[in-house]
Amino acid sequence: YNDATGIVSGPVTIFPTPHMGNVDLVQTSDGRLIVQLSSSGHVTIFHVDDDGSLTITYDRYLNPEFGIVNIHGAAISPDDRFLFVIALDGNNVNSFDLSTSGTITPITRLSGFDLAQALALTPDGRFLVVDHHYYGGYPAAILSVFEVGEDGSLTYLSGKDVPLSDTVAELAFFPPLPTAAKNWTLYW
């Protein structure tokens, strides 16, 4: 990809998919690690070598060890130290230590959050926002807020829930416009 022209040119390498049902890709800010999620509950981490080739550094099915199935989204902290993962079926929100060598170690697993569908990490990495779907009636979804500790741990901020009249597919934070207040805006 050429930043100046916006053109993608070949040769194009097809990204390896060791597991079916891939749902998300996230990359560290330095571009050295790519985390691939599979709805079956697999997390695969690739190291991006200097020549652009990929080497698998971690490939694990998270259900037997961590009870995480039907993974539905991930985010990496701005400092590349932590990986956050939500599970649609397992109804949980998770944080992991992400090593520079491309492995993960669990930190926090919070359960009881129905149908975690989407997540976004604030640009400063201090808060994680997660959308949870419900079926029928109001609210159709709830945005829950979790504070991220210095060690990557998550604390649910129960008084910060926001009920929504519709469901959310994705969440993203965008910086303020030059003339706007200096607050980031959450879009869904």
N, C-alpha and C positions, 0 to 999 in steps of 0.2 A: 504494500500500500504506500502511495506517495502522498505525504501531507500537503504538498504544494498544489497538486493537481486533483487530489481526491480519487485517483484511478488505481484500481487493483489490477496487477498484471501477473502473468504466470512466471515460472510454473507454480501451480497451486498444489499444496500438499493436503491431502484429505486427512482430517483429524481422526486418530484412531478411536474406536468406540468398543472397548472390551466388554461392555455390558449393554443390554437392550434397555430401552426406556430412558434415555438420557434426557435430563430436564434442565440442566443449568451448567454453565461454565463461568468461573470467576478466576481472575488472575491477580497476582501480587503486583504492587505498584512498580516494582523494578522489572517486571515481566519475566522473572526467572521461574516462577511456579504457576501452573494452571491446575485448578481443581475442577474435576468433572463429577457431576452427581448423576445418579441413576435412580429412577423411581422405584426400582427393586430394592434399594437400600445400599447400593455400593457407592463408595467414594474412591475415586482414582485420582492420584496426584502425579503430575508430570513435571519434570525439570526441563526447561527449555535450554538446550545447549547452545554454545556460541554460534554454531552453524545453522541453528534453527531447528535441529532435530529434537525429538522428544524422547525422554527416558522415564519410564514409570518408576516412581520412588515409593508409592504407597498404593495399595489396591486391596480394599477390605469391604466385606459385607457387614454393615453396622448393626443389623438386627440381633444376631445371637449375642454379641458382646455388649451392645449399648441399648438394645430395644428400639432402635430407630428404623422404621420402615416407611416406604413411600416418601422418600425425601423430596421436598418440593422447592427449595430455594436455599441460596447461600450468599454470604457476604464475607469479605475479608477486611479486617481493621486497617485504617490508613497506614499504620506502622508495620503492617504485614505480620504481626505477631499472633493474631487470633482469627479463627474461622468460626462463623456462626451459621448454623444449619437449622431449618425448620422441617418438620415431618407432618404431612397431611393426615395420614392414618394414625400415626403414633401420638398425635396431638401433643407434640412437645417442641420446645425451643431449646437449642443446645449451643454451647460454646466449647471450642477446642483450642488448645495451644497448637500453633502451626510452626513447626521448626523450619529453620533455613534449609535443612536437608530434605524437606518435603514429606514429613510424617506428622500425624496429629495425635494428641493426647487429650482425653476428655477433661473438661473443667466443670461445666454446669449442665444439668439436664433438668429442665422444668417441664412438668406435664400438666394436663388438665385444660389445655387451650384448644378448643374444638377446631378442627380442619384448618390448620395453619396454611395459608395460601400464598402469601407474599411477604417480603421483608425488605427493609431499607435501613442502612446504618447512617446516622448523621455524619456529615463530612468530617467532624472533629473526632468521631469514633466514640463519643460519650454515651449515646443512646441508640438502641435498636428498636425500630417500630415494626410490629408484626400484625398482619391482617388475618382475622379468623372468620370463616364463613359460618353462617347458620342457615337452616332450611325453614322457609315459611315464616311469615310475620315480620315484626320489627323488633330488634334490628336485624338486617340481612347480614351484617358483618360488624365486627368490632375491631378498631385499631388499639392494640395494646402497646405499652411503652415499657422498655426494660433499660435500666441503667447498667452500663458496662463498667466494671471495676478495673482498677489498675492491673489486676492479675487476669483479666478476661472473664471474670465471673459475671453472671447476670442476676439482677435483682428486679423482680416484677414490681412496677409502680402502679398498684391497683387503682389509685385515685385519678389516674391519667387516661383511662379508657375513653375512647370516642366511638359512640354508636353511629353506624352508617345505614342509610336507607337502601343501599345497593351493594353488591359484592365488588371486590377489587381483584384484578388479575395481576397487577404489578405495582410497585411503589418505587419512587425515585425522588431524591432531593436535588433541587436546582439552586444555584447561587442567586442572590438578590440582583435585580437589575441595577444599573448605576444610580438611578434616581429613586430607588425604593429603599425602604428601611433595611438595615443590615441584618435581616433574618433570612435564613434559608427557607425555601418553600417546599412542602411535601406535595407531590402530585400522585394521583391514582386514577 
